[in-house]
Amino acid sequence: MTPEQRRERALKAINSRWARPTARDEQSEAAARALWRRFETQVDPDGLLPADRRQQLAEYALKAHMAEMRLARARRRGGAA
């Protein structure tokens, strides 16, 4: 297959995917679930904590992550570190 054929096949696939009415919602929901699992695994890698405690700690981990992202953005903009 030539590079041009690969490109056209990829364009067809991506446009077909995003043409589905629910594709964006499905993608964002899947991304949110994956991100949440990341924080749950970060705070309880062995899965030993009770679910409510794991959720609470994951919420703190998410908040810390978001704060770090805001701090990095401020640094890029030349704000105080």
C-alpha positions in Angstrom: 0.0 0.0 0.0 1.4 3.4 -0.9 1.7 6.3 1.6 -1.1 8.1 -0.2 -3.4 5.0 0.0 -2.6 4.7 3.8 -3.4 8.4 4.2 -6.8 8.1 2.4 -7.7 5.0 4.4 -6.9 6.7 7.6 -8.9 9.8 6.6 -11.9 7.6 5.7 -11.7 5.8 9.0 -11.5 9.0 11.2 -14.3 10.7 9.3 -16.5 7.7 9.5 -15.9 7.5 13.2 -16.7 11.1 13.9 -19.7 11.0 11.7 -21.5 8.9 14.3 -23.8 11.1 16.4 -22.6 9.8 19.7 -18.9 9.4 18.9 -17.7 12.5 20.8 -19.7 11.6 23.9 -18.4 8.1 23.9 -14.9 9.3 23.5 -15.1 11.8 26.3 -16.7 9.3 28.6 -14.1 6.7 27.9 -11.3 9.3 28.5 -12.9 10.3 31.8 -13.2 6.7 33.0 -9.5 6.0 32.0 -8.3 9.2 33.8 -10.3 8.2 37.0 -8.8 4.7 36.9 -5.4 6.2 36.6 -5.9 8.1 39.9 -7.5 5.2 41.7 -4.5 3.0 40.7 -2.1 5.8 41.7 -3.5 6.0 45.3 -4.2 2.3 45.7 -2.1 0.2 43.3 -2.9 -3.1 45.0 -6.6 -2.4 45.4 -6.6 -2.9 49.1 -8.5 0.1 50.3 -12.2 0.3 50.8 -14.0 1.8 47.7 -15.1 5.0 49.5 -11.5 5.7 50.8 -10.0 4.9 47.4 -12.5 7.4 45.8 -11.7 10.1 48.4 -7.9 9.7 47.8 -8.4 9.6 44.0 -10.4 12.9 44.2 -7.4 14.5 46.1 -5.0 13.1 43.5 -7.2 14.5 40.7 -7.2 17.9 42.4 -3.4 17.8 42.8 -3.0 17.0 39.1 -5.3 19.8 38.1 -3.4 22.2 40.3 -0.1 21.1 38.8 -1.5 21.7 35.3 -2.6 25.2 36.3 0.8 25.9 37.8 2.5 24.7 34.6 0.3 26.9 32.5 1.1 29.9 34.7 4.8 29.2 34.3 4.5 29.0 30.6 2.7 32.4 30.6 5.5 33.9 32.7 3.6 34.0 35.9 4.9 33.4 39.4 6.3 29.9 40.0 
